[in-house]
Amino acid sequence: MPFSSDVKNEISHLPIENDCCALSELAALIRMSGSIKISGYHKLSIFFSTENAAIARRIFSVLKRIYSVDIEVSVRKNKQLKKNNNYLVAVNDSQVVTDILIDTGFIDQKEINIFKPNYGIPKNIIEKRCCKRSYIRGAFLGAGSMSNPEKTYHLEFVNTDYSHAKDLQKLINSFGLNSKIIKRKEAHILYLKEAEQISDILNIIGAHQALLKFEEIRVLKDVRNNINRIVNCETANLEKTVEASMRQIEAINIIKQKKGLNYLPKQLREIAEIRLSHPDATLKEIGEKLNSPISKSGVNHRFKKIQEIADELKE
């Protein structure tokens, strides 16, 4: 199951704390995934469509908590792609639909005009901290998604209206986060890419089990990346050691062929003989094998002298 589904299933089963939080969550769901239908003589319906059964139950529970109304729930087989079930939650009572739209600030109570919707987030909906958290939770249930953290860190909210994207960004950033907005085709995508901030947003919406799993994956990835960096570093160092050793042996062999190793001063001859006997040894190891041990830099200095002599003999 995708990580997004795990998160949505978890927060869909959270208890609804109070009516104000339920209204905040509903206000977000309407703006993110709600649809309004006008039929007949000003007959209004509002419905939500989702492939997630847990989200459908959540919407049903939120509506039932606030409004005494019959709610229709239907299931259809999605004919496209995976052919998953599609759950439709609908309210067909025009008066109740009007009340919902007014209560959530989607239309103005003074001018009840469905053709002048307010996609922004009303301040009275998110006055309390618990309501702010509920609104973000509803927005994620409505049109949020999250990448598998084993692959990449990315959490986003798909907004159809830019004013709502800006208000949602302001709301999320009020928790000390740094969400950003980009445009993708006709949608405005509000996103977070930093692992720490995604952890924070999961905590804000109450997805604590998903948060623990996310942190576990994150720790394992960090350990794996650190190991890879160490291995890569060791491999690079080994390659440098081998290349340096080959150059040193080549220089020693030139001297050996042209003049013989006795041509070298005693200190250089000793280090040359050790290198020929131990082609894989590091400079430090060679320095320790000398009769009078010297430092790594001292060994390197002597090899430079050997290289200079070899270069002179080649010329």
PASEBA-1860 file (N, C-alpha, C; in nm, 3 decimals):
! residues 315
1> MPFSSDVK> 0.084/-0.120/0.000/0.000/0.000/0.000/0.088/0.125/0.000 ~ 0.059/0.225/-0.088/0.139/0.347/-0.091/0.141/0.417/0.045 ~ 0.250/0.488/0.071/0.265/0.555/0.200/0.154/0.657/0.222 ~ 0.112/0.725/0.116/0.002/0.823/0.127/-0.124/0.757/0.182 ~ -0.154/0.637/0.132/-0.274/0.566/0.177/-0.264/0.530/0.324 ~ -0.143/0.491/0.368/-0.123/0.461/0.510/-0.153/0.583/0.596 ~ -0.102/0.698/0.553/-0.125/0.823/0.628/-0.273/0.857/0.631 ~ -0.340/0.850/0.517/-0.482/0.886/0.509/-0.569/0.789/0.588
9> NEISHLPI> -0.535/0.662/0.583/-0.612/0.565/0.661/-0.599/0.592/0.810 ~ -0.478/0.628/0.853/-0.457/0.654/0.996/-0.534/0.777/1.042 ~ -0.521/0.889/0.970/-0.586/1.011/1.017/-0.737/1.006/0.996 ~ -0.784/0.918/0.906/-0.929/0.903/0.887/-0.994/0.836/1.009 ~ -0.915/0.763/1.087/-0.968/0.694/1.204/-0.947/0.771/1.335 ~ -0.891/0.893/1.324/-0.871/0.973/1.446/-1.007/1.019/1.498 ~ -1.023/1.026/1.630/-1.150/1.077/1.684/-1.168/1.225/1.651 ~ -1.291/1.264/1.625/-1.321/1.405/1.598/-1.339/1.473/1.733
17> ENDCCALS> -1.250/1.566/1.765/-1.244/1.623/1.900/-1.368/1.704/1.934 ~ -1.411/1.792/1.846/-1.527/1.876/1.876/-1.586/1.930/1.746 ~ -1.695/2.002/1.758/-1.767/2.051/1.639/-1.685/2.151/1.558 ~ -1.607/2.237/1.627/-1.531/2.339/1.553/-1.423/2.272/1.468 ~ -1.362/2.166/1.520/-1.261/2.093/1.443/-1.325/2.019/1.326 ~ -1.445/1.964/1.350/-1.516/1.895/1.243/-1.550/1.992/1.130 ~ -1.591/2.114/1.167/-1.624/2.214/1.066/-1.500/2.258/0.988 ~ -1.387/2.272/1.056/-1.262/2.310/0.990/-1.220/2.203/0.890
25> ELAALIRM> -1.231/2.077/0.931/-1.194/1.967/0.842/-1.286/1.963/0.720 ~ -1.417/1.985/0.744/-1.514/1.985/0.635/-1.488/2.101/0.540 ~ -1.452/2.219/0.595/-1.423/2.336/0.511/-1.306/2.308/0.417 ~ -1.206/2.236/0.466/-1.091/2.200/0.382/-1.131/2.098/0.276 ~ -1.208/1.999/0.316/-1.251/1.894/0.222/-1.333/1.953/0.107 ~ -1.420/2.049/0.139/-1.502/2.111/0.035/-1.414/2.183/-0.067 ~ -1.315/2.257/-0.019/-1.229/2.333/-0.109/-1.130/2.246/-0.187 ~ -1.095/2.133/-0.130/-0.995/2.048/-0.195/-1.056/1.941/-0.285
33> SGSIKISG> -1.169/1.886/-0.244/-1.223/1.773/-0.322/-1.375/1.772/-0.335 ~ -1.442/1.875/-0.285/-1.587/1.879/-0.294/-1.635/1.923/-0.431 ~ -1.754/1.879/-0.467/-1.818/1.921/-0.593/-1.961/1.962/-0.564 ~ -2.005/2.070/-0.628/-2.141/2.120/-0.609/-2.218/2.103/-0.739 ~ -2.339/2.051/-0.725/-2.421/2.025/-0.842/-2.549/2.108/-0.832 ~ -2.583/2.173/-0.941/-2.707/2.251/-0.946/-2.799/2.182/-1.047 ~ -2.920/2.151/-1.002/-3.015/2.083/-1.091/-3.156/2.137/-1.065 ~ -3.241/2.121/-1.164/-3.380/2.165/-1.146/-3.387/2.313/-1.116
41> YHKLSIFF> -3.477/2.348/-1.028/-3.497/2.488/-0.992/-3.416/2.520/-0.867 ~ -3.290/2.563/-0.887/-3.199/2.600/-0.778/-3.183/2.488/-0.675 ~ -3.189/2.366/-0.720/-3.167/2.255/-0.628/-3.017/2.227/-0.620 ~ -2.966/2.229/-0.497/-2.823/2.213/-0.476/-2.791/2.076/-0.416 ~ -2.680/2.022/-0.459/-2.625/1.900/-0.400/-2.475/1.919/-0.384 ~ -2.421/1.855/-0.283/-2.276/1.856/-0.265/-2.229/1.713/-0.249 ~ -2.122/1.679/-0.319/-2.076/1.540/-0.307/-1.924/1.534/-0.309 ~ -1.873/1.425/-0.253/-1.730/1.399/-0.245/-1.704/1.262/-0.305
49> STENAAIA> -1.603/1.254/-0.390/-1.569/1.128/-0.454/-1.428/1.086/-0.413 ~ -1.413/0.961/-0.373/-1.282/0.910/-0.332/-1.272/0.760/-0.355 ~ -1.150/0.714/-0.377/-1.127/0.571/-0.391/-1.090/0.507/-0.258 ~ -1.080/0.588/-0.154/-1.041/0.540/-0.022/-1.164/0.527/0.066 ~ -1.196/0.404/0.108/-1.316/0.379/0.189/-1.307/0.450/0.323 ~ -1.187/0.457/0.381/-1.170/0.522/0.512/-1.202/0.671/0.503 ~ -1.161/0.736/0.393/-1.192/0.879/0.376/-1.341/0.899/0.359 ~ -1.407/0.810/0.284/-1.552/0.820/0.266/-1.622/0.810/0.401
57> RRIFSVLK> -1.579/0.717/0.486/-1.639/0.705/0.620/-1.612/0.829/0.703 ~ -1.493/0.885/0.687/-1.458/1.006/0.761/-1.550/1.122/0.723 ~ -1.570/1.144/0.594/-1.657/1.252/0.547/-1.799/1.230/0.599 ~ -1.846/1.107/0.594/-1.979/1.074/0.645/-1.989/1.109/0.793 ~ -1.887/1.072/0.871/-1.888/1.097/1.015/-1.886/1.246/1.047 ~ -1.805/1.322/0.972/-1.796/1.467/0.994/-1.929/1.535/0.964 ~ -1.991/1.497/0.852/-2.121/1.556/0.817/-2.228/1.521/0.919 ~ -2.231/1.396/0.963/-2.333/1.351/1.058/-2.317/1.419/1.194
65> RIYSVDIE> -2.191/1.449/1.231/-2.167/1.512/1.361/-2.227/1.652/1.366 ~ -2.221/1.724/1.253/-2.264/1.865/1.253/-2.408/1.883/1.206 ~ -2.451/1.802/1.108/-2.581/1.825/1.045/-2.670/1.700/1.056 ~ -2.795/1.725/1.087/-2.895/1.616/1.091/-2.957/1.606/0.952 ~ -2.898/1.522/0.871/-2.943/1.513/0.733/-2.915/1.373/0.681 ~ -2.994/1.332/0.586/-2.968/1.203/0.520/-2.850/1.219/0.425 ~ -2.758/1.127/0.436/-2.638/1.130/0.352/-2.636/1.004/0.266 ~ -2.624/1.023/0.138/-2.621/0.909/0.047/-2.477/0.865/0.023
73> VSVRKNKQ> -2.455/0.736/0.038/-2.323/0.679/0.010/-2.340/0.570/-0.094 ~ -2.269/0.583/-0.204/-2.278/0.483/-0.310/-2.138/0.438/-0.351 ~ -2.133/0.319/-0.406/-2.005/0.262/-0.449/-2.015/0.225/-0.596 ~ -1.917/0.272/-0.671/-1.913/0.240/-0.814/-1.777/0.180/-0.848 ~ -1.777/0.099/-0.951/-1.652/0.040/-0.998/-1.587/0.136/-1.095 ~ -1.464/0.175/-1.063/-1.391/0.265/-1.152/-1.349/0.189/-1.278 ~ -1.392/0.236/-1.392/-1.366/0.165/-1.517/-1.225/0.189/-1.572 ~ -1.158/0.288/-1.517/-1.026/0.322/-1.569/-0.915/0.252/-1.489
81> LKKNNNYL> -0.807/0.226/-1.557/-0.684/0.174/-1.496/-0.709/0.055/-1.405 ~ -0.690/0.073/-1.272/-0.692/-0.040/-1.181/-0.833/-0.091/-1.147 ~ -0.935/-0.015/-1.191/-1.074/-0.052/-1.165/-1.104/-0.066/-1.017 ~ -1.052/0.029/-0.937/-1.082/0.029/-0.794/-1.225/0.078/-0.770 ~ -1.274/0.054/-0.647/-1.405/0.107/-0.610/-1.396/0.259/-0.595 ~ -1.502/0.327/-0.634/-1.511/0.471/-0.618/-1.629/0.499/-0.526 ~ -1.602/0.567/-0.415/-1.704/0.593/-0.313/-1.754/0.737/-0.329 ~ -1.887/0.751/-0.333/-1.949/0.881/-0.352/-2.033/0.913/-0.228
89> VAVNDSQV> -1.998/1.021/-0.160/-2.072/1.066/-0.043/-2.145/1.195/-0.082 ~ -2.279/1.196/-0.073/-2.356/1.310/-0.125/-2.461/1.358/-0.026 ~ -2.481/1.490/-0.024/-2.590/1.554/0.050/-2.678/1.622/-0.054 ~ -2.805/1.583/-0.058/-2.895/1.634/-0.163/-3.002/1.730/-0.112 ~ -3.001/1.760/0.015/-3.096/1.855/0.072/-3.044/1.997/0.047 ~ -3.113/2.072/-0.037/-3.067/2.205/-0.079/-3.042/2.299/0.039 ~ -3.133/2.297/0.138/-3.118/2.387/0.251/-2.995/2.352/0.334 ~ -2.976/2.222/0.356/-2.859/2.178/0.433/-2.730/2.210/0.356
97> VTDILIDT> -2.733/2.188/0.224/-2.615/2.221/0.143/-2.583/2.369/0.155 ~ -2.686/2.453/0.149/-2.666/2.598/0.165/-2.606/2.628/0.300 ~ -2.659/2.564/0.406/-2.605/2.584/0.542/-2.459/2.543/0.550 ~ -2.425/2.431/0.487/-2.287/2.382/0.488/-2.194/2.484/0.421 ~ -2.237/2.536/0.307/-2.154/2.629/0.232/-2.138/2.761/0.307 ~ -2.243/2.803/0.378/-2.233/2.926/0.457/-2.145/2.903/0.580 ~ -2.167/2.791/0.650/-2.092/2.761/0.772/-1.942/2.747/0.744 ~ -1.909/2.691/0.630/-1.767/2.672/0.596/-1.707/2.794/0.526
105> GFIDQKEI> -1.788/2.899/0.511/-1.738/3.023/0.451/-1.718/3.015/0.301 ~ -1.778/2.916/0.238/-1.759/2.900/0.094/-1.845/3.000/0.017 ~ -1.960/3.037/0.072/-2.041/3.145/0.013/-2.078/3.242/0.124 ~ -2.107/3.363/0.085/-2.138/3.470/0.180/-2.284/3.459/0.226 ~ -2.303/3.468/0.357/-2.439/3.457/0.411/-2.527/3.574/0.366 ~ -2.466/3.693/0.348/-2.543/3.810/0.308/-2.584/3.803/0.162 ~ -2.496/3.744/0.082/-2.525/3.731/-0.061/-2.507/3.585/-0.101 ~ -2.613/3.510/-0.087/-2.605/3.366/-0.113/-2.602/3.344/-0.263
113> NIFKPNYG> -2.479/3.337/-0.314/-2.458/3.322/-0.457/-2.355/3.212/-0.480 ~ -2.400/3.100/-0.530/-2.312/2.986/-0.551/-2.207/3.014/-0.658 ~ -2.235/3.116/-0.741/-2.142/3.149/-0.849/-2.033/3.246/-0.805 ~ -2.034/3.283/-0.678/-1.928/3.367/-0.620/-1.867/3.296/-0.499 ~ -1.800/3.184/-0.523/-1.743/3.108/-0.411/-1.620/3.176/-0.352 ~ -1.596/3.147/-0.227/-1.475/3.195/-0.159/-1.383/3.076/-0.135 ~ -1.277/3.067/-0.214/-1.184/2.956/-0.198/-1.082/2.981/-0.087 ~ -1.073/3.106/-0.042/-0.980/3.135/0.067/-1.025/3.071/0.197
121> IPKNIIEK> -0.935/3.068/0.295/-0.967/3.007/0.425/-1.020/3.115/0.519 ~ -1.146/3.106/0.560/-1.202/3.205/0.653/-1.130/3.201/0.787 ~ -1.099/3.318/0.842/-1.024/3.324/0.967/-1.100/3.264/1.084 ~ -1.234/3.279/1.083/-1.312/3.227/1.195/-1.313/3.073/1.199 ~ -1.276/3.010/1.085/-1.272/2.864/1.078/-1.148/2.809/1.149 ~ -1.041/2.890/1.151/-0.912/2.841/1.203/-0.861/2.928/1.318 ~ -0.952/2.974/1.402/-0.910/3.059/1.513/-0.828/2.981/1.616 ~ -0.871/2.859/1.647/-0.802/2.778/1.748/-0.692/2.694/1.683
129> RCCKRSYI> -0.593/2.659/1.763/-0.484/2.576/1.713/-0.534/2.437/1.670 ~ -0.628/2.382/1.746/-0.681/2.251/1.711/-0.754/2.256/1.576 ~ -0.819/2.369/1.547/-0.890/2.385/1.420/-0.793/2.401/1.304 ~ -0.679/2.466/1.330/-0.576/2.479/1.226/-0.525/2.340/1.187 ~ -0.499/2.259/1.288/-0.451/2.123/1.262/-0.556/2.043/1.185 ~ -0.683/2.061/1.223/-0.792/1.989/1.158/-0.806/2.032/1.013 ~ -0.787/2.162/0.986/-0.799/2.210/0.848/-0.690/2.147/0.760 ~ -0.568/2.144/0.811/-0.458/2.084/0.734/-0.483/1.935/0.713
137> RGAFLGAG> -0.539/1.871/0.814/-0.573/1.729/0.803/-0.676/1.708/0.692 ~ -0.780/1.790/0.692/-0.883/1.780/0.588/-0.828/1.806/0.450 ~ -0.735/1.904/0.441/-0.674/1.934/0.311/-0.594/1.815/0.259 ~ -0.524/1.746/0.350/-0.446/1.630/0.307/-0.538/1.515/0.265 ~ -0.646/1.495/0.339/-0.742/1.391/0.302/-0.805/1.423/0.166 ~ -0.829/1.552/0.141/-0.897/1.591/0.018/-0.810/1.581/-0.106 ~ -0.688/1.633/-0.098/-0.602/1.634/-0.219/-0.455/1.639/-0.182 ~ -0.418/1.563/-0.081/-0.278/1.555/-0.042/-0.217/1.424/-0.085
145> SMSNPEKT> -0.087/1.421/-0.096/-0.018/1.296/-0.128/0.125/1.304/-0.076 ~ 0.185/1.186/-0.062/0.321/1.180/-0.010/0.397/1.069/-0.080 ~ 0.519/1.096/-0.119/0.603/0.996/-0.185/0.650/0.893/-0.085 ~ 0.685/0.777/-0.136/0.745/0.674/-0.051/0.879/0.727/0.000 ~ 0.894/0.743/0.133/1.019/0.801/0.186/1.143/0.718/0.158 ~ 1.126/0.591/0.122/1.243/0.510/0.086/1.305/0.558/-0.045 ~ 1.224/0.627/-0.126/1.274/0.676/-0.255/1.309/0.824/-0.247 ~ 1.214/0.905/-0.201/1.239/1.049/-0.195/1.149/1.112/-0.089
153> YHLEFVNT> 1.186/1.232/-0.045/1.106/1.306/0.053/1.023/1.411/-0.022 ~ 0.893/1.393/-0.025/0.806/1.488/-0.095/0.663/1.472/-0.046 ~ 0.605/1.582/0.001/0.465/1.584/0.044/0.401/1.705/-0.022 ~ 0.279/1.687/-0.077/0.217/1.798/-0.150/0.066/1.801/-0.132 ~ 0.011/1.921/-0.156/-0.133/1.945/-0.158/-0.166/2.005/-0.295 ~ -0.260/1.945/-0.366/-0.298/1.993/-0.499/-0.417/2.088/-0.485 ~ -0.396/2.213/-0.520/-0.501/2.315/-0.510/-0.546/2.358/-0.650 ~ -0.676/2.368/-0.668/-0.727/2.416/-0.797/-0.732/2.568/-0.800
161> DYSHAKDL> -0.728/2.632/-0.684/-0.739/2.778/-0.677/-0.614/2.835/-0.608 ~ -0.557/2.940/-0.668/-0.433/2.997/-0.615/-0.455/3.065/-0.480 ~ -0.569/3.131/-0.462/-0.593/3.200/-0.335/-0.598/3.101/-0.220 ~ -0.654/2.982/-0.245/-0.657/2.881/-0.140/-0.516/2.827/-0.114 ~ -0.438/2.809/-0.220/-0.300/2.762/-0.204/-0.220/2.859/-0.118 ~ -0.238/2.989/-0.140/-0.166/3.090/-0.061/-0.210/3.089/0.084 ~ -0.342/3.078/0.107/-0.391/3.075/0.245/-0.345/2.948/0.317 ~ -0.346/2.835/0.245/-0.301/2.710/0.305/-0.152/2.716/0.335
169> QKLINSFG> -0.076/2.779/0.247/0.068/2.796/0.270/0.091/2.880/0.397 ~ 0.017/2.987/0.410/0.029/3.072/0.528/-0.007/2.995/0.655 ~ -0.110/2.914/0.646/-0.153/2.834/0.762/-0.046/2.733/0.801 ~ 0.005/2.659/0.703/0.108/2.557/0.731/0.235/2.623/0.784 ~ 0.274/2.734/0.724/0.397/2.801/0.766/0.385/2.867/0.903 ~ 0.262/2.883/0.952/0.243/2.938/1.087/0.291/2.840/1.194 ~ 0.315/2.714/1.153/0.369/2.614/1.244/0.522/2.607/1.235 ~ 0.583/2.709/1.174/0.728/2.714/1.164/0.785/2.636/1.047
177> LNSKIIKR> 0.700/2.607/0.949/0.746/2.531/0.832/0.774/2.626/0.716 ~ 0.823/2.571/0.606/0.860/2.653/0.491/0.809/2.589/0.363 ~ 0.677/2.579/0.351/0.617/2.520/0.231/0.627/2.619/0.115 ~ 0.626/2.564/-0.007/0.637/2.646/-0.128/0.530/2.608/-0.228 ~ 0.507/2.694/-0.325/0.402/2.672/-0.426/0.464/2.675/-0.565 ~ 0.426/2.578/-0.645/0.461/2.579/-0.788/0.334/2.552/-0.868 ~ 0.335/2.590/-0.993/0.219/2.563/-1.079/0.247/2.442/-1.165 ~ 0.154/2.348/-1.167/0.166/2.229/-1.249/0.039/2.217/-1.333
185> KEAHILYL> 0.053/2.247/-1.462/-0.062/2.255/-1.552/-0.160/2.358/-1.496 ~ -0.282/2.317/-1.462/-0.381/2.413/-1.413/-0.388/2.415/-1.261 ~ -0.308/2.333/-1.194/-0.313/2.322/-1.048/-0.199/2.400/-0.983 ~ -0.222/2.436/-0.857/-0.121/2.506/-0.777/-0.077/2.409/-0.666 ~ 0.048/2.366/-0.674/0.097/2.261/-0.585/0.172/2.322/-0.468 ~ 0.121/2.296/-0.349/0.189/2.338/-0.226/0.269/2.217/-0.178 ~ 0.399/2.234/-0.157/0.481/2.115/-0.129/0.586/2.140/-0.021 ~ 0.630/2.030/0.037/0.741/2.026/0.132/0.837/1.916/0.086
193> KEAEQISD> 0.968/1.944/0.092/1.066/1.846/0.045/1.167/1.806/0.153 ~ 1.176/1.882/0.261/1.273/1.850/0.365/1.214/1.747/0.461 ~ 1.296/1.648/0.495/1.250/1.538/0.578/1.198/1.586/0.713 ~ 1.269/1.679/0.777/1.228/1.728/0.908/1.091/1.796/0.901 ~ 1.067/1.872/0.795/0.940/1.944/0.783/0.826/1.848/0.751 ~ 0.854/1.742/0.676/0.751/1.641/0.651/0.716/1.569/0.781 ~ 0.817/1.543/0.864/0.792/1.485/0.997/0.699/1.575/1.078 ~ 0.725/1.705/1.071/0.644/1.802/1.146/0.499/1.803/1.097
201> ILNIIGAH> 0.480/1.798/0.965/0.343/1.803/0.912/0.267/1.676/0.948 ~ 0.336/1.561/0.949/0.271/1.436/0.990/0.229/1.445/1.136 ~ 0.310/1.507/1.217/0.276/1.526/1.359/0.158/1.621/1.374 ~ 0.157/1.727/1.293/0.049/1.827/1.301/-0.086/1.765/1.269 ~ -0.092/1.680/1.166/-0.221/1.622/1.127/-0.256/1.497/1.208 ~ -0.167/1.457/1.298/-0.198/1.346/1.388/-0.164/1.208/1.335 ~ -0.080/1.202/1.231/-0.041/1.072/1.174/0.082/1.018/1.247 ~ 0.065/0.981/1.374/0.179/0.947/1.458/0.241/0.812/1.422
209> QALLKFEE> 0.159/0.715/1.382/0.214/0.585/1.342/0.294/0.600/1.212 ~ 0.240/0.677/1.119/0.311/0.704/0.994/0.440/0.781/1.021 ~ 0.434/0.870/1.120/0.553/0.948/1.156/0.664/0.856/1.208 ~ 0.628/0.760/1.293/0.728/0.666/1.345/0.790/0.584/1.231 ~ 0.706/0.539/1.140/0.755/0.461/1.026/0.845/0.547/0.938 ~ 0.803/0.673/0.916/0.881/0.766/0.836/1.019/0.789/0.897 ~ 1.023/0.810/1.030/1.150/0.835/1.098/1.240/0.711/1.094 ~ 1.178/0.593/1.104/1.257/0.469/1.097/1.323/0.456/0.960
217> IRVLKDVR> 1.245/0.481/0.854/1.300/0.476/0.719/1.408/0.582/0.700 ~ 1.382/0.699/0.756/1.477/0.810/0.743/1.611/0.777/0.810 ~ 1.606/0.717/0.930/1.729/0.679/1.001/1.806/0.574/0.921 ~ 1.733/0.473/0.870/1.798/0.368/0.792/1.863/0.424/0.666 ~ 1.794/0.519/0.601/1.850/0.582/0.480/1.977/0.660/0.514 ~ 1.973/0.733/0.627/2.090/0.811/0.668/2.209/0.719/0.695 ~ 2.183/0.607/0.766/2.290/0.512/0.795/2.346/0.454/0.666 ~ 2.254/0.415/0.575/2.295/0.357/0.448/2.378/0.457/0.366
225> NNINRIVN> 2.333/0.584/0.366/2.405/0.687/0.291/2.543/0.712/0.351 ~ 2.550/0.711/0.485/2.679/0.732/0.550/2.776/0.619/0.518 ~ 2.723/0.496/0.519/2.807/0.380/0.485/2.857/0.391/0.342 ~ 2.767/0.430/0.252/2.806/0.446/0.111/2.914/0.553/0.095 ~ 2.899/0.663/0.170/2.999/0.770/0.162/3.134/0.721/0.211 ~ 3.132/0.645/0.322/3.257/0.593/0.378/3.322/0.496/0.280 ~ 3.240/0.406/0.223/3.293/0.309/0.127/3.351/0.380/0.005 ~ 3.276/0.479/-0.045/3.325/0.554/-0.162/3.455/0.626/-0.132
233> CETANLEK> 3.464/0.681/-0.010/3.585/0.752/0.031/3.702/0.655/0.040 ~ 3.677/0.540/0.103/3.782/0.438/0.116/3.826/0.388/-0.021 ~ 3.730/0.369/-0.111/3.763/0.323/-0.246/3.848/0.425/-0.320 ~ 3.811/0.553/-0.305/3.888/0.659/-0.370/4.029/0.666/-0.314 ~ 4.041/0.652/-0.182/4.174/0.653/-0.119/4.258/0.535/-0.165 ~ 4.193/0.419/-0.177/4.264/0.300/-0.222/4.314/0.317/-0.365 ~ 4.229/0.375/-0.449/4.269/0.398/-0.588/4.388/0.493/-0.596 ~ 4.385/0.597/-0.510/4.496/0.692/-0.508/4.625/0.623/-0.462
241> TVEASMRQ> 4.612/0.535/-0.361/4.728/0.463/-0.309/4.788/0.373/-0.416 ~ 4.701/0.301/-0.489/4.747/0.210/-0.595/4.815/0.288/-0.706 ~ 4.755/0.401/-0.747/4.813/0.482/-0.855/4.949/0.537/-0.813 ~ 4.957/0.585/-0.689/5.085/0.639/-0.639/5.190/0.530/-0.633 ~ 5.150/0.411/-0.587/5.242/0.299/-0.577/5.296/0.259/-0.715 ~ 5.210/0.259/-0.815/5.253/0.222/-0.952/5.353/0.323/-1.006 ~ 5.328/0.452/-0.980/5.421/0.556/-1.026/5.557/0.541/-0.957 ~ 5.553/0.511/-0.826/5.677/0.495/-0.750/5.757/0.373/-0.799
249> IEAINIIK> 5.687/0.262/-0.823/5.754/0.140/-0.871/5.813/0.163/-1.010 ~ 5.740/0.235/-1.094/5.790/0.266/-1.228/5.919/0.347/-1.220 ~ 5.920/0.449/-1.131/6.040/0.532/-1.114/6.157/0.448/-1.061 ~ 6.130/0.361/-0.964/6.236/0.276/-0.907/6.293/0.182/-1.014 ~ 6.205/0.126/-1.095/6.250/0.033/-1.199/6.335/0.104/-1.305 ~ 6.303/0.230/-1.335/6.386/0.306/-1.429/6.527/0.321/-1.375 ~ 6.536/0.357/-1.246/6.668/0.372/-1.182/6.741/0.239/-1.178 ~ 6.665/0.133/-1.147/6.723/-0.001/-1.137/6.781/-0.045/-1.271
257> QKKGLNYL> 6.709/-0.015/-1.382/6.754/-0.057/-1.515/6.871/0.029/-1.564 ~ 6.866/0.159/-1.535/6.968/0.251/-1.587/7.099/0.244/-1.507 ~ 7.085/0.245/-1.374/7.204/0.257/-1.289/7.216/0.150/-1.182 ~ 7.101/0.084/-1.151/7.100/-0.008/-1.037/7.064/0.066/-0.909 ~ 7.006/-0.004/-0.814/6.959/0.062/-0.692/7.074/0.116/-0.607 ~ 7.195/0.059/-0.625/7.309/0.110/-0.548/7.344/0.253/-0.587 ~ 7.291/0.299/-0.700/7.311/0.437/-0.744/7.246/0.536/-0.646 ~ 7.142/0.487/-0.577/7.066/0.573/-0.485/7.138/0.587/-0.351
265> PKQLREIA> 7.121/0.702/-0.286/7.172/0.716/-0.149/7.105/0.610/-0.058 ~ 7.170/0.581/0.052/7.126/0.473/0.141/6.978/0.489/0.181 ~ 6.936/0.609/0.223/6.799/0.631/0.270/6.697/0.607/0.158 ~ 6.732/0.652/0.036/6.639/0.634/-0.076/6.638/0.488/-0.123 ~ 6.758/0.422/-0.117/6.764/0.282/-0.158/6.680/0.195/-0.065 ~ 6.686/0.223/0.064/6.610/0.144/0.162/6.460/0.155/0.137 ~ 6.414/0.278/0.111/6.270/0.298/0.090/6.225/0.239/-0.044 ~ 6.316/0.241/-0.144/6.284/0.182/-0.275/6.270/0.031/-0.265
273> EIRLSHPD> 6.358/-0.032/-0.189/6.353/-0.178/-0.172/6.225/-0.221/-0.099 ~ 6.185/-0.142/0.000/6.062/-0.174/0.074/5.941/-0.160/-0.019 ~ 5.941/-0.058/-0.105/5.828/-0.040/-0.197/5.819/-0.157/-0.295 ~ 5.932/-0.201/-0.347/5.930/-0.315/-0.440/5.883/-0.443/-0.371 ~ 5.915/-0.457/-0.243/5.874/-0.576/-0.168/5.729/-0.568/-0.122 ~ 5.679/-0.445/-0.105/5.542/-0.425/-0.054/5.469/-0.324/-0.144 ~ 5.430/-0.366/-0.263/5.366/-0.272/-0.357/5.231/-0.217/-0.309 ~ 5.163/-0.289/-0.218/5.032/-0.244/-0.171/5.039/-0.163/-0.042
281> ATLKEIGE> 5.156/-0.146/0.014/5.169/-0.077/0.143/5.142/0.073/0.127 ~ 5.085/0.132/0.231/5.063/0.277/0.232/5.193/0.346/0.271 ~ 5.195/0.479/0.254/5.314/0.555/0.292/5.342/0.541/0.441 ~ 5.237/0.539/0.520/5.254/0.525/0.664/5.317/0.390/0.699 ~ 5.268/0.284/0.633/5.321/0.150/0.659/5.467/0.138/0.616 ~ 5.501/0.201/0.503/5.641/0.199/0.458/5.729/0.272/0.559 ~ 5.681/0.386/0.608/5.758/0.462/0.707/5.785/0.382/0.833 ~ 5.691/0.297/0.872/5.707/0.216/0.992/5.802/0.099/0.971
289> KLNSPISK> 5.824/0.059/0.845/5.911/-0.055/0.816/6.059/-0.017/0.805 ~ 6.087/0.112/0.799/6.225/0.158/0.788/6.302/0.128/0.916 ~ 6.435/0.115/0.903/6.518/0.091/1.022/6.503/0.206/1.122 ~ 6.495/0.325/1.067/6.466/0.443/1.150/6.333/0.499/1.102 ~ 6.221/0.457/1.163/6.088/0.496/1.115/6.073/0.648/1.101 ~ 6.001/0.686/0.995/5.974/0.828/0.972/5.824/0.845/0.943 ~ 5.782/0.971/0.936/5.640/1.002/0.915/5.599/0.980/0.770 ~ 5.468/0.986/0.749/5.411/0.972/0.614/5.464/1.080/0.521
297> SGVNHRFK> 5.473/1.204/0.571/5.523/1.314/0.487/5.671/1.293/0.453 ~ 5.747/1.234/0.548/5.887/1.206/0.522/5.905/1.103/0.412 ~ 5.821/0.999/0.415/5.824/0.896/0.310/5.790/0.958/0.175 ~ 5.687/1.041/0.174/5.645/1.106/0.051/5.758/1.193/-0.007 ~ 5.830/1.260/0.080/5.942/1.346/0.038/6.051/1.263/-0.029 ~ 6.081/1.146/0.028/6.186/1.061/-0.029/6.143/1.005/-0.166 ~ 6.015/0.971/-0.177/5.967/0.922/-0.307/5.974/1.031/-0.413 ~ 5.953/1.156/-0.374/5.966/1.267/-0.468/6.111/1.277/-0.518
305> KIQEIADE> 6.207/1.255/-0.426/6.348/1.257/-0.465/6.378/1.145/-0.566 ~ 6.321/1.024/-0.538/6.339/0.911/-0.629/6.281/0.943/-0.767 ~ 6.161/1.008/-0.768/6.096/1.044/-0.894/6.182/1.143/-0.972 ~ 6.244/1.239/-0.903/6.328/1.338/-0.969/6.450/1.272/-1.033 ~ 6.510/1.175/-0.961/6.626/1.104/-1.015/6.585/1.024/-1.138 ~ 6.468/0.957/-1.131/6.419/0.878/-1.245/6.394/0.966/-1.365 ~ 6.338/1.083/-1.342/6.311/1.177/-1.452/6.442/1.224/-1.518 ~ 6.544/1.249/-1.436/6.673/1.291/-1.490/6.734/1.183/-1.575
313> LKE> 6.722/1.055/-1.527/6.780/0.942/-1.601/6.706/0.920/-1.734 ~ 6.575/0.944/-1.733/6.496/0.929/-1.857/6.540/1.030/-1.961 ~ 6.569/1.151/-1.916/6.611/1.255/-2.008/6.750/1.226/-2.064
END
